[in-house]
Amino acid sequence: MGASFLITDHTIAPPARALLEQRQARVTFAPATTKHDELVALCARERFEAVISRTIRFSAEAIAASPQLRVISKHGVGVDNIDVDTATKRGIPVLNAMAANAQSVAEHAILLMLALKRKVVALDRSMREGRWERPGHIAGELMGKHLGIVGLGNVGRAVNAIAQGFGMTVSAYDPYVPTAAVPAGVRLVKDLDAMLAEVDIVTLHCPLTMETRGMIGTRQFARLKPTALFINTARGPVMDEAALMAALKGNRIAGAGLDVFTDEPTPLDNPLRDMPNVISTPHIAGSTREAMDRVAIRAVENAYAILDGTTYDPICLVNPAALKKGAGASR
């Protein structure tokens, strides 16, 4: 019989399920509605060797309740729902599906830019309500606009490739990317506030860390042009929602495209949901069929790389210090 897996969702993409079946894995699903105490009890009862983590918080308590746990593999990129520090102390490697959904998220970011520029949502609504608002309707183009990318990782690079295809000028802020690694045509800047004052659109593609939490707030929104658009398909807490709301209501920026929020699912009383100059989607930028297949396969392959002691892509390892404690393949 194969290894015991916990998947914190109600399903996984068919290609990944096929991989698990080939290895005769014993798979338990914990749907997104699973409560924290229920998850901890499940871990204590089933003694999982591997966890494929999606949206449920996998806490220190869940890790403590899993004495046989050898690897946590994220079905996605962001690991802010996993207690990485506790996993590291236990010697449990945490890996993510780096780059597997980058193209999907990048296309969604560009989609939000286009939808805002062309006022697609408002025009669709007016057509459904029986109005024909072509006379006097003036939209905008992406061509020739200055795009500012915050975070030049896999998604940021994919956004840049699409943006340059549209004929946009691209600047990027990422203090961790060396100049030699910057893609052709991108101007790497060292001062975020200075870049924000220049661009027509700013799009966020950085992870949620202590450093990035709340990094786009009142001062940053004040730096943007009144005609600027703000896009966030990264993580909600990277932006200060109250500051964004104030900037939108005060016409200090022209609009926002949001796929992520501080609290998810986003409460019905969140005022950003009702702003006419905001287009919002429910954290689905990476949820294309193609991306879900790639992410799921990568998540399963990463887990088995640790369980089997075989090779994995080092860019996927979130906590290298865990391996120094003799975890995973060395057990």
C-alpha positions as a Python dict, from the first residue, in 0.01 Angstrom:
ca = {
    (1, 'M'): (0, 0, 0),
    (2, 'G'): (122, 347, -87),
    (3, 'A'): (182, 655, 122),
    (4, 'S'): (-98, 826, 314),
    (5, 'F'): (-195, 1166, 168),
    (6, 'L'): (-418, 1443, 299),
    (7, 'I'): (-551, 1682, 34),
    (8, 'T'): (-710, 1992, 186),
    (9, 'D'): (-983, 2026, -72),
    (10, 'H'): (-1269, 1815, -203),
    (11, 'T'): (-1088, 1709, -519),
    (12, 'I'): (-772, 1734, -726),
    (13, 'A'): (-721, 1759, -1103),
    (14, 'P'): (-758, 1424, -1287),
    (15, 'P'): (-393, 1402, -1405),
    (16, 'A'): (-273, 1436, -1045),
    (17, 'R'): (-533, 1190, -920),
    (18, 'A'): (-405, 944, -1181),
    (19, 'L'): (-50, 983, -1045),
    (20, 'L'): (-171, 909, -694),
    (21, 'E'): (-366, 606, -812),
    (22, 'Q'): (-62, 472, -997),
    (23, 'R'): (134, 487, -672),
    (24, 'Q'): (-156, 332, -476),
    (25, 'A'): (-165, 632, -244),
    (26, 'R'): (-419, 633, 35),
    (27, 'V'): (-591, 968, -16),
    (28, 'T'): (-816, 1157, 227),
    (29, 'F'): (-987, 1481, 125),
    (30, 'A'): (-1065, 1762, 369),
    (31, 'P'): (-1302, 2008, 197),
    (32, 'A'): (-1259, 2385, 234),
    (33, 'T'): (-1549, 2381, 484),
    (34, 'T'): (-1350, 2166, 728),
    (35, 'K'): (-1314, 2342, 1063),
    (36, 'H'): (-972, 2379, 1225),
    (37, 'D'): (-1043, 2143, 1516),
    (38, 'E'): (-1185, 1888, 1273),
    (39, 'L'): (-867, 1908, 1066),
    (40, 'V'): (-647, 1859, 1372),
    (41, 'A'): (-852, 1558, 1480),
    (42, 'L'): (-832, 1411, 1130),
    (43, 'C'): (-453, 1447, 1127),
    (44, 'A'): (-424, 1280, 1468),
    (45, 'R'): (-646, 992, 1359),
    (46, 'E'): (-506, 919, 1013),
    (47, 'R'): (-132, 992, 1068),
    (48, 'F'): (-64, 1132, 722),
    (49, 'E'): (281, 1115, 562),
    (50, 'A'): (214, 1391, 306),
    (51, 'V'): (-17, 1690, 286),
    (52, 'I'): (-117, 1865, -34),
    (53, 'S'): (-232, 2203, 94),
    (54, 'R'): (-476, 2434, -79),
    (55, 'T'): (-676, 2703, 103),
    (56, 'I'): (-731, 2556, 452),
    (57, 'R'): (-496, 2683, 721),
    (58, 'F'): (-246, 2412, 809),
    (59, 'S'): (-141, 2527, 1153),
    (60, 'A'): (116, 2437, 1415),
    (61, 'E'): (-156, 2232, 1586),
    (62, 'A'): (-224, 2035, 1267),
    (63, 'I'): (149, 1972, 1224),
    (64, 'A'): (184, 1864, 1588),
    (65, 'A'): (-105, 1620, 1539),
    (66, 'S'): (78, 1459, 1244),
    (67, 'P'): (376, 1267, 1389),
    (68, 'Q'): (443, 1078, 1065),
    (69, 'L'): (424, 1384, 841),
    (70, 'R'): (725, 1409, 609),
    (71, 'V'): (627, 1676, 354),
    (72, 'I'): (380, 1959, 296),
    (73, 'S'): (331, 2032, -73),
    (74, 'K'): (139, 2348, -164),
    (75, 'H'): (-117, 2327, -444),
    (76, 'G'): (-19, 2677, -556),
    (77, 'V'): (255, 2925, -477),
    (78, 'G'): (167, 3127, -166),
    (79, 'V'): (231, 2943, 161),
    (80, 'D'): (84, 3202, 400),
    (81, 'N'): (-180, 2946, 511),
    (82, 'I'): (92, 2703, 627),
    (83, 'D'): (287, 2737, 953),
    (84, 'V'): (623, 2714, 779),
    (85, 'D'): (821, 2795, 1094),
    (86, 'T'): (673, 2500, 1280),
    (87, 'A'): (728, 2272, 982),
    (88, 'T'): (1090, 2382, 965),
    (89, 'K'): (1146, 2315, 1335),
    (90, 'R'): (1003, 1968, 1284),
    (91, 'G'): (1228, 1912, 984),
    (92, 'I'): (936, 1893, 741),
    (93, 'P'): (1007, 2036, 395),
    (94, 'V'): (744, 2271, 251),
    (95, 'L'): (737, 2294, -127),
    (96, 'N'): (521, 2500, -360),
    (97, 'A'): (420, 2465, -724),
    (98, 'M'): (638, 2754, -832),
    (99, 'A'): (569, 2882, -1185),
    (100, 'A'): (296, 2627, -1260),
    (101, 'N'): (15, 2885, -1267),
    (102, 'A'): (222, 3193, -1356),
    (103, 'Q'): (81, 3227, -1708),
    (104, 'S'): (-276, 3198, -1584),
    (105, 'V'): (-231, 3469, -1317),
    (106, 'A'): (-48, 3694, -1563),
    (107, 'E'): (-326, 3668, -1821),
    (108, 'H'): (-583, 3750, -1553),
    (109, 'A'): (-391, 4061, -1448),
    (110, 'I'): (-385, 4178, -1811),
    (111, 'L'): (-755, 4093, -1841),
    (112, 'L'): (-836, 4321, -1546),
    (113, 'M'): (-635, 4602, -1706),
    (114, 'L'): (-820, 4563, -2037),
    (115, 'A'): (-1160, 4535, -1869),
    (116, 'L'): (-1101, 4857, -1676),
    (117, 'K'): (-962, 5045, -1975),
    (118, 'R'): (-1246, 4935, -2204),
    (119, 'K'): (-1516, 4958, -1931),
    (120, 'V'): (-1634, 4613, -2029),
    (121, 'V'): (-1832, 4531, -1715),
    (122, 'A'): (-2031, 4855, -1713),
    (123, 'L'): (-2105, 4834, -2085),
    (124, 'D'): (-2215, 4471, -2060),
    (125, 'R'): (-2447, 4566, -1775),
    (126, 'S'): (-2596, 4853, -1972),
    (127, 'M'): (-2660, 4628, -2272),
    (128, 'R'): (-2837, 4374, -2051),
    (129, 'E'): (-3052, 4656, -1915),
    (130, 'G'): (-3159, 4752, -2268),
    (131, 'R'): (-2939, 5058, -2320),
    (132, 'W'): (-2714, 5135, -2621),
    (133, 'E'): (-2437, 5360, -2493),
    (134, 'R'): (-2207, 5371, -2793),
    (135, 'P'): (-2251, 5746, -2855),
    (136, 'G'): (-2007, 5935, -2639),
    (137, 'H'): (-1834, 5624, -2504),
    (138, 'I'): (-1458, 5669, -2505),
    (139, 'A'): (-1233, 5392, -2373),
    (140, 'G'): (-856, 5359, -2348),
    (141, 'E'): (-576, 5139, -2480),
    (142, 'L'): (-286, 4961, -2317),
    (143, 'M'): (-49, 5042, -2602),
    (144, 'G'): (192, 5318, -2504),
    (145, 'K'): (99, 5308, -2137),
    (146, 'H'): (362, 5278, -1862),
    (147, 'L'): (318, 4963, -1652),
    (148, 'G'): (475, 4925, -1309),
    (149, 'I'): (524, 4567, -1188),
    (150, 'V'): (581, 4510, -816),
    (151, 'G'): (752, 4172, -790),
    (152, 'L'): (951, 4035, -1082),
    (153, 'G'): (916, 3664, -1013),
    (154, 'N'): (755, 3411, -1245),
    (155, 'V'): (420, 3590, -1263),
    (156, 'G'): (575, 3936, -1295),
    (157, 'R'): (792, 3813, -1581),
    (158, 'A'): (493, 3659, -1757),
    (159, 'V'): (301, 3986, -1719),
    (160, 'N'): (597, 4173, -1866),
    (161, 'A'): (606, 3945, -2171),
    (162, 'I'): (238, 4007, -2244),
    (163, 'A'): (261, 4380, -2170),
    (164, 'Q'): (550, 4429, -2409),
    (165, 'G'): (345, 4252, -2672),
    (166, 'F'): (83, 4523, -2622),
    (167, 'G'): (348, 4789, -2675),
    (168, 'M'): (362, 4902, -2312),
    (169, 'T'): (661, 5056, -2138),
    (170, 'V'): (754, 4841, -1838),
    (171, 'S'): (925, 4930, -1510),
    (172, 'A'): (963, 4690, -1219),
    (173, 'Y'): (1034, 4710, -849),
    (174, 'D'): (1189, 4403, -686),
    (175, 'P'): (1477, 4452, -441),
    (176, 'Y'): (1571, 4083, -462),
    (177, 'V'): (1627, 4061, -837),
    (178, 'P'): (1981, 4140, -958),
    (179, 'T'): (2013, 4372, -1254),
    (180, 'A'): (2172, 4096, -1462),
    (181, 'A'): (1856, 3883, -1427),
    (182, 'V'): (1612, 4152, -1545),
    (183, 'P'): (1430, 4067, -1872),
    (184, 'A'): (1511, 4274, -2178),
    (185, 'G'): (1304, 4588, -2207),
    (186, 'V'): (1232, 4618, -1833),
    (187, 'R'): (1364, 4911, -1632),
    (188, 'L'): (1443, 4792, -1280),
    (189, 'V'): (1389, 5066, -1022),
    (190, 'K'): (1510, 5087, -663),
    (191, 'D'): (1253, 5335, -533),
    (192, 'L'): (894, 5207, -524),
    (193, 'D'): (740, 5549, -456),
    (194, 'A'): (926, 5704, -747),
    (195, 'M'): (802, 5432, -983),
    (196, 'L'): (443, 5473, -866),
    (197, 'A'): (453, 5843, -954),
    (198, 'E'): (548, 5760, -1314),
    (199, 'V'): (327, 5468, -1413),
    (200, 'D'): (-20, 5454, -1566),
    (201, 'I'): (-94, 5109, -1421),
    (202, 'V'): (59, 4927, -1124),
    (203, 'T'): (19, 4553, -1080),
    (204, 'L'): (122, 4349, -774),
    (205, 'H'): (297, 4013, -809),
    (206, 'C'): (487, 3975, -481),
    (207, 'P'): (440, 3714, -206),
    (208, 'L'): (283, 3797, 127),
    (209, 'T'): (561, 3835, 385),
    (210, 'M'): (621, 4049, 691),
    (211, 'E'): (797, 4292, 459),
    (212, 'T'): (522, 4314, 198),
    (213, 'R'): (217, 4315, 427),
    (214, 'G'): (50, 4654, 384),
    (215, 'M'): (328, 4780, 154),
    (216, 'I'): (75, 4962, -68),
    (217, 'G'): (-101, 5208, 158),
    (218, 'T'): (-207, 5572, 180),
    (219, 'R'): (133, 5714, 86),
    (220, 'Q'): (171, 5486, -213),
    (221, 'F'): (-181, 5551, -347),
    (222, 'A'): (-113, 5924, -311),
    (223, 'R'): (188, 5888, -539),
    (224, 'L'): (-18, 5747, -826),
    (225, 'K'): (-164, 5965, -1102),
    (226, 'P'): (-540, 6039, -1081),
    (227, 'T'): (-574, 5844, -1407),
    (228, 'A'): (-382, 5540, -1278),
    (229, 'L'): (-519, 5188, -1241),
    (230, 'F'): (-429, 4952, -957),
    (231, 'I'): (-424, 4573, -1007),
    (232, 'N'): (-380, 4308, -737),
    (233, 'T'): (-373, 3937, -820),
    (234, 'A'): (-109, 3858, -555),
    (235, 'R'): (-238, 3857, -195),
    (236, 'G'): (-496, 4084, -35),
    (237, 'P'): (-298, 4195, 271),
    (238, 'V'): (-21, 4338, 51),
    (239, 'M'): (-255, 4633, 4),
    (240, 'D'): (-427, 4844, 268),
    (241, 'E'): (-793, 4807, 171),
    (242, 'A'): (-905, 5115, 364),
    (243, 'A'): (-641, 5325, 190),
    (244, 'L'): (-745, 5187, -148),
    (245, 'M'): (-1110, 5263, -74),
    (246, 'A'): (-1022, 5619, 22),
    (247, 'A'): (-819, 5667, -295),
    (248, 'L'): (-1107, 5539, -510),
    (249, 'K'): (-1376, 5743, -336),
    (250, 'G'): (-1159, 6054, -348),
    (251, 'N'): (-1088, 6007, -721),
    (252, 'R'): (-717, 5995, -642),
    (253, 'I'): (-690, 5694, -873),
    (254, 'A'): (-916, 5595, -1163),
    (255, 'G'): (-992, 5234, -1079),
    (256, 'A'): (-884, 4897, -946),
    (257, 'G'): (-892, 4535, -1057),
    (258, 'L'): (-886, 4295, -761),
    (259, 'D'): (-867, 3917, -747),
    (260, 'V'): (-760, 3902, -382),
    (261, 'F'): (-877, 4057, -56),
    (262, 'T'): (-765, 4080, 305),
    (263, 'D'): (-1051, 3857, 420),
    (264, 'E'): (-1155, 3570, 197),
    (265, 'P'): (-1425, 3483, 116),
    (266, 'T'): (-1478, 3857, 93),
    (267, 'P'): (-1761, 3974, 325),
    (268, 'L'): (-2074, 4102, 154),
    (269, 'D'): (-2036, 4434, 337),
    (270, 'N'): (-1687, 4499, 197),
    (271, 'P'): (-1741, 4838, 26),
    (272, 'L'): (-1491, 4757, -250),
    (273, 'R'): (-1743, 4509, -392),
    (274, 'D'): (-1984, 4793, -474),
    (275, 'M'): (-1748, 5055, -613),
    (276, 'P'): (-1833, 5136, -976),
    (277, 'N'): (-1465, 5178, -1065),
    (278, 'V'): (-1363, 4838, -924),
    (279, 'I'): (-1371, 4505, -1106),
    (280, 'S'): (-1338, 4213, -867),
    (281, 'T'): (-1307, 3837, -901),
    (282, 'P'): (-1302, 3570, -624),
    (283, 'H'): (-931, 3474, -611),
    (284, 'I'): (-945, 3274, -934),
    (285, 'A'): (-658, 3426, -1133),
    (286, 'G'): (-467, 3098, -1124),
    (287, 'S'): (-774, 2879, -1170),
    (288, 'T'): (-767, 2789, -1536),
    (289, 'R'): (-806, 2426, -1636),
    (290, 'E'): (-455, 2423, -1778),
    (291, 'A'): (-301, 2582, -1469),
    (292, 'M'): (-490, 2354, -1229),
    (293, 'D'): (-356, 2049, -1410),
    (294, 'R'): (1, 2183, -1399),
    (295, 'V'): (-22, 2288, -1034),
    (296, 'A'): (-176, 1961, -919),
    (297, 'I'): (83, 1751, -1102),
    (298, 'R'): (365, 1964, -961),
    (299, 'A'): (223, 1936, -607),
    (300, 'V'): (205, 1556, -625),
    (301, 'E'): (548, 1526, -787),
    (302, 'N'): (701, 1752, -521),
    (303, 'A'): (553, 1539, -244),
    (304, 'Y'): (685, 1216, -393),
    (305, 'A'): (1028, 1369, -452),
    (306, 'I'): (1062, 1410, -76),
    (307, 'L'): (898, 1078, 12),
    (308, 'D'): (1117, 890, -237),
    (309, 'G'): (1434, 1091, -185),
    (310, 'T'): (1454, 1185, -552),
    (311, 'T'): (1528, 1512, -729),
    (312, 'Y'): (1297, 1814, -708),
    (313, 'D'): (1323, 2163, -848),
    (314, 'P'): (1504, 2364, -577),
    (315, 'I'): (1302, 2678, -655),
    (316, 'C'): (1001, 2495, -509),
    (317, 'L'): (1158, 2439, -166),
    (318, 'V'): (1028, 2708, 68),
    (319, 'N'): (1227, 2612, 380),
    (320, 'P'): (1571, 2468, 297),
    (321, 'A'): (1657, 2471, 668),
    (322, 'A'): (1414, 2184, 719),
    (323, 'L'): (1639, 1947, 527),
    (324, 'K'): (1928, 2025, 761),
    (325, 'K'): (1723, 1863, 1037),
    (326, 'G'): (1720, 1531, 857),
    (327, 'A'): (1367, 1550, 723),
    (328, 'G'): (1202, 1404, 418),
    (329, 'A'): (1432, 1191, 206),
    (330, 'S'): (1687, 1138, 483),
    (331, 'R'): (1436, 974, 713),
}
